[in-house]
Amino acid sequence: MLRFKLEYIFFIGGLLILAIGINMMTTITSFGLSPYDSFFIALYQNFGISIGFWIFMINFVFTLIVLFWDKKQITIGTIVTMILISLFVDWVGSITTIMDTIRSLPKYITLICGNLFVGAGIGLYVSTNLCAAPQEAFVLTVAEKKKWTFRRTEISLAFLFLTLSFLLNGPIYFGTIILSFTTGWIIQAFIQVGTQILNRKNPIKQAA
C-alpha cells in the first residue's frame, strides 16, 4: 500500500516539477528553446497553421509508431498524462508569485534550473511505470527495441529534432544546444533514483 501511494506521489509530483520547468523555459525563449520547441516553431514558420497543431501532429506520429511497435506503452493513461501536463503548466503559469520569481532570475540560472526541473519531472514520473506521454512512450519503446538507455535514446531524438529545425531555419540558440545534450542525462539519473526508491525488480536499463 505504501509503495502504491508512493508511485502516485512520484507521478503527480513529477508532473508538477515538469510543469514548473516548462514555465521556466518559456521565460527564456530567446536564450534557450528546447530542440523540440525549436522544431515546432520551425514547422509553423514554414508551413503555417499553428504551433499547437504541429505539437499535436508530432505527438500523433509518436503515438502511431508506438502503437505499431509496442501497444502496451499507449493506454488511457497516456491521454490522462497529456491532459494533466497541460493543466499543470497552465496552473503553475497562472500563479503570479512563482512566475515573478522565475522572471527575476538571471537567464542562465533559469536555463539550468528549468532544464533540471524538466529532466527531474520526466524522470520521476516515468520511473513509476504508470503511464507516459506520447514522446516518452516513444523513447521508452525505442530504448527497449534497440537495447539503448533512456538517456541515449532521448539525446538521439533531441539531436534529430535539432537537425530538422536547423534544416528548416528554425530558432536555435546557445541554450538549445545545451538542452539537446544534457536533458537526457538528467532524465536517466532521476529514472534511476525513482526506480531505486520504488524498489523496482526490472528497472529501466542503466548501462551506457
C-alpha positions in Angstrom: 0.0 0.0 0.0 2.9 2.4 0.9 4.6 1.7 -2.4 1.3 2.1 -4.3 0.8 5.6 -2.7 4.5 6.5 -3.3 4.1 5.7 -7.0 1.2 8.2 -7.3 3.2 10.8 -5.3 6.1 10.4 -7.7 3.8 10.5 -10.7 1.9 13.7 -9.7 5.0 15.3 -8.1 7.0 14.6 -11.3 4.3 16.2 -13.5 4.2 19.2 -11.2 8.0 19.6 -11.3 7.9 19.2 -15.1 5.2 21.9 -15.3 7.4 24.3 -13.3 10.4 23.5 -15.6 8.3 24.1 -18.7 7.2 27.5 -17.3 10.8 28.4 -16.5 11.9 27.6 -20.1 9.0 29.7 -21.6 10.5 32.8 -19.9 13.8 32.5 -21.8 12.6 31.6 -25.4 15.3 34.0 -26.9 18.0 32.2 -24.9 17.3 28.5 -24.6 14.4 26.9 -26.5 14.4 23.1 -26.3 15.2 21.3 -29.6 11.5 20.2 -29.7 10.1 23.7 -29.3 12.6 24.9 -31.9 11.3 22.3 -34.4 7.7 23.1 -33.7 8.3 26.8 -34.3 10.2 25.9 -37.5 7.3 23.9 -38.8 4.9 26.8 -38.0 7.2 29.3 -39.7 7.5 27.2 -42.9 4.0 25.7 -43.2 1.7 27.8 -41.0 -1.5 26.6 -39.2 -0.4 26.8 -35.6 2.3 25.6 -33.2 -0.3 23.7 -31.2 -1.3 21.9 -34.4 2.3 20.8 -35.0 2.8 19.7 -31.4 -0.4 17.6 -31.8 0.7 16.1 -35.1 4.2 15.1 -33.9 2.6 13.5 -30.8 0.1 11.8 -33.1 3.0 10.4 -35.1 4.7 9.2 -31.9 1.5 7.5 -30.9 1.1 5.7 -34.2 4.7 4.5 -34.1 4.4 3.2 -30.6 1.1 1.5 -31.4 2.8 -0.3 -34.2 5.8 -1.3 -32.2 4.5 -1.8 -28.7 0.9 -1.3 -27.9 1.3 -1.7 -24.2 3.0 1.7 -24.0 -0.1 3.5 -25.1 -3.1 3.4 -22.7 -5.8 5.7 -21.5 -3.2 6.9 -19.0 -1.3 8.4 -22.0 -4.2 10.7 -22.7 -4.6 11.5 -19.0 -0.9 12.3 -18.7 -1.1 14.7 -21.7 -4.1 16.5 -20.1 -2.5 16.7 -16.7 0.7 18.2 -18.1 -1.4 20.8 -19.9 -3.4 21.6 -16.8 -0.4 21.8 -14.5 1.5 24.0 -16.9 -1.4 26.4 -17.1 -2.0 26.3 -13.4 1.7 27.0 -12.5 1.8 29.7 -15.1 -1.2 31.4 -13.5 0.5 31.7 -10.1 1.9 35.3 -10.2 4.3 34.8 -7.3 6.0 31.8 -8.9 6.2 33.4 -12.4 7.5 36.7 -11.0 10.2 34.9 -9.1 11.2 33.0 -12.2 11.4 36.1 -14.3 13.6 37.8 -11.7 16.3 35.2 -12.1 19.3 35.6 -14.4 18.7 33.8 -17.7 21.5 31.3 -17.2 20.2 30.4 -13.8 16.7 29.9 -15.3 18.2 27.7 -18.1 20.0 25.5 -15.6 17.1 25.2 -13.2 14.5 24.8 -15.9 16.5 22.0 -17.5 16.9 20.3 -14.2 13.2 20.6 -13.3 12.1 19.3 -16.8 14.6 16.3 -16.6 13.7 15.5 -12.9 10.0 15.8 -13.5 10.1 13.4 -16.5 12.4 11.0 -14.8 10.3 10.7 -11.7 7.0 10.2 -13.4 8.4 7.8 -15.9 10.1 5.7 -13.1 6.6 4.9 -11.8 5.8 2.9 -14.9 2.2 4.1 -14.5 1.9 5.7 -18.0 3.8 8.0 -20.3 3.0 10.8 -22.7 3.5 10.0 -26.4 7.0 11.4 -26.6 8.2 9.5 -23.5 6.4 6.4 -24.7 8.2 6.6 -28.0 11.6 7.0 -26.2 10.8 4.0 -23.9 9.8 1.9 -26.9 12.9 2.7 -29.0 15.1 2.2 -25.9 13.6 -1.3 -25.4 13.8 -2.2 -29.1 17.3 -1.0 -29.6 18.6 -2.1 -26.2 19.6 1.5 -25.6 19.4 3.5 -22.4 16.7 6.1 -22.0 19.4 8.7 -21.9 21.0 7.7 -25.2 17.6 7.5 -26.9 16.4 10.9 -25.6 19.7 12.6 -26.7 19.4 11.0 -30.1 15.8 12.2 -30.5 16.7 15.7 -29.4 19.6 15.8 -31.9 17.2 14.6 -34.6 14.8 17.4 -33.8 17.7 19.9 -33.6 18.9 18.9 -37.0 15.4 19.1 -38.6 15.0 22.5 -37.0 18.3 23.6 -38.5 17.3 22.4 -41.9 14.1 24.4 -41.7 15.9 27.5 -40.4 14.2 27.2 -37.0 15.3 29.3 -34.0 18.4 27.7 -32.5 20.2 29.4 -29.6 23.1 28.6 -27.3 20.7 27.1 -24.8 19.2 24.9 -27.4 22.5 23.1 -28.0 23.0 22.7 -24.2 19.5 21.3 -23.7 19.9 18.8 -26.6 22.8 17.0 -24.9 22.0 17.4 -21.2 18.3 16.8 -20.6 18.6 13.1 -21.4 21.3 12.6 -18.8 19.2 14.3 -16.1 16.1 12.2 -17.1 18.1 9.0 -16.9 19.6 9.9 -13.5 16.1 10.6 -12.0 14.7 7.5 -13.5 17.3 5.5 -11.7 16.7 7.4 -8.4 12.9 6.9 -8.7 13.3 3.2 -9.6 15.6 2.6 -6.7 13.3 4.3 -4.2 10.3 2.4 -5.6 12.3 -0.8 -5.4 11.5 -2.0 -8.9 12.5 -5.5 -9.9 13.0 -4.6 -13.5 14.5 -1.1 -13.7 15.0 0.7 -17.0 18.4 -0.3 -18.3 21.1 1.8 -16.6 24.2 0.7 -18.5 25.5 3.1 -21.2 
